[in-house]
Amino acid sequence: MKLKEHSGVMLAWTAALHTVVGIIVYWQSIIDIANDGFINAVEPQLHADRAATFWFLFFGVLLFMLACLMNWLIRVKGEDVPKFVGVHLLALSLIGVFFIPVSGFWLVIPQAVILIRR
């Protein structure tokens, strides 16, 4: 069985883990955003922690959406995920590792390599 066939599921688990970690790490900021009524509660100039919270969680959702699209492409359409998706994930991960070495970007590198390999 090819690992590529499971790439959408693997990325979905990565996205879920990313989101759970974000909820745990940014719990207080999430509470502060909720207490301020959500709307306009994330002003980067005033609340850098809230902006970080928003982007961390938002990235998890976008990653999950990509994982679902990949899974649909593989399972429903019977197609391979295009190689460029792996190339972009690898580039994104390497840039992320460069700027934030202690992060989950490392988890995506092997997944990107699996997508790139033929």
C-alpha positions as CSV (number, residue, x, y, z in Angstrom):
1,M,0.0,0.0,0.0
2,K,1.4,3.4,-1.0
3,L,1.8,6.1,1.6
4,K,0.5,8.6,-1.0
5,E,-2.9,7.0,-0.7
6,H,-3.0,8.1,2.9
7,S,-1.6,11.6,2.5
8,G,-4.9,13.4,2.9
9,V,-5.6,11.5,6.2
10,M,-2.1,12.1,7.5
11,L,-2.4,15.8,6.8
12,A,-5.8,15.9,8.4
13,W,-4.3,14.4,11.6
14,T,-1.6,17.0,11.5
15,A,-4.1,19.7,11.1
16,A,-6.2,18.3,14.0
17,L,-3.1,18.1,16.2
18,H,-2.1,21.6,15.3
19,T,-5.5,22.9,16.2
20,V,-5.7,21.0,19.5
21,V,-2.2,22.3,20.5
22,G,-3.3,25.8,19.5
23,I,-6.4,25.6,21.8
24,I,-4.2,24.4,24.7
25,V,-1.4,26.9,24.2
26,Y,-3.6,29.9,23.4
27,W,-6.5,29.1,25.8
28,Q,-6.3,32.4,27.7
29,S,-6.2,34.4,24.5
30,I,-9.3,32.5,23.2
31,I,-11.1,33.4,26.5
32,D,-10.0,37.0,26.1
33,I,-11.3,37.1,22.5
34,A,-14.6,35.6,23.6
35,N,-15.0,38.0,26.6
36,D,-14.6,40.9,24.1
37,G,-17.4,39.5,22.0
38,F,-15.3,38.1,19.1
39,I,-16.1,40.9,16.7
40,N,-13.0,43.2,16.3
41,A,-11.5,41.5,19.3
42,V,-8.3,40.7,17.5
43,E,-6.5,43.9,16.8
44,P,-2.9,43.1,16.0
45,Q,-1.6,46.5,17.1
46,L,-3.2,46.1,20.5
47,H,-3.1,42.4,21.1
48,A,-0.3,40.5,19.4
49,D,-1.1,37.4,21.5
50,R,-4.6,37.4,20.0
51,A,-3.4,37.8,16.5
52,A,-1.0,34.9,17.0
53,T,-3.9,32.9,18.4
54,F,-6.1,33.7,15.4
55,W,-3.5,32.8,12.8
56,F,-2.4,29.7,14.6
57,L,-6.0,28.3,14.7
58,F,-6.9,29.7,11.2
59,F,-3.9,27.9,9.7
60,G,-5.1,24.7,11.3
61,V,-8.5,25.1,9.7
62,L,-6.9,25.8,6.3
63,L,-4.6,22.9,6.6
64,F,-7.6,20.7,7.4
65,M,-9.4,22.0,4.3
66,L,-6.4,21.1,2.1
67,A,-6.3,17.6,3.7
68,C,-10.0,17.1,3.0
69,L,-9.5,18.2,-0.6
70,M,-6.6,15.8,-1.0
71,N,-8.5,13.0,0.5
72,W,-11.5,13.7,-1.8
73,L,-9.1,13.7,-4.8
74,I,-7.6,10.4,-3.8
75,R,-10.7,8.5,-2.6
76,V,-13.5,9.9,-4.7
77,K,-11.8,10.9,-7.9
78,G,-9.1,8.2,-7.8
79,E,-6.5,10.7,-8.7
80,D,-3.0,11.4,-7.3
81,V,-2.4,14.6,-5.5
82,P,-0.4,16.8,-7.9
83,K,3.3,17.0,-7.2
84,F,3.2,20.8,-6.9
85,V,1.1,20.4,-3.7
86,G,3.9,18.5,-2.1
87,V,6.4,21.1,-3.4
88,H,4.4,23.9,-1.9
89,L,4.0,22.1,1.4
90,L,7.7,21.4,1.5
91,A,8.6,25.0,0.8
92,L,6.1,26.3,3.4
93,S,7.4,23.8,6.0
94,L,11.1,24.7,5.3
95,I,10.3,28.4,5.7
96,G,8.4,27.7,8.9
97,V,11.3,25.6,10.3
98,F,13.7,28.4,9.4
99,F,11.7,31.0,11.3
100,I,10.3,28.8,14.1
101,P,12.6,25.8,14.6
102,V,10.7,24.5,17.7
103,S,7.4,24.0,15.9
104,G,5.2,21.4,14.2
105,F,6.4,22.4,10.7
106,W,8.8,19.4,11.0
107,L,5.7,17.1,10.8
108,V,4.8,18.3,7.4
109,I,8.2,17.8,5.8
110,P,8.0,14.0,5.5
111,Q,4.4,14.3,4.2
112,A,5.5,16.7,1.5
113,V,8.3,14.4,0.5
114,I,5.8,11.5,0.2
115,L,3.7,13.7,-2.2
116,I,6.7,14.7,-4.3
117,R,8.1,11.2,-4.8
118,R,6.8,9.3,-7.8
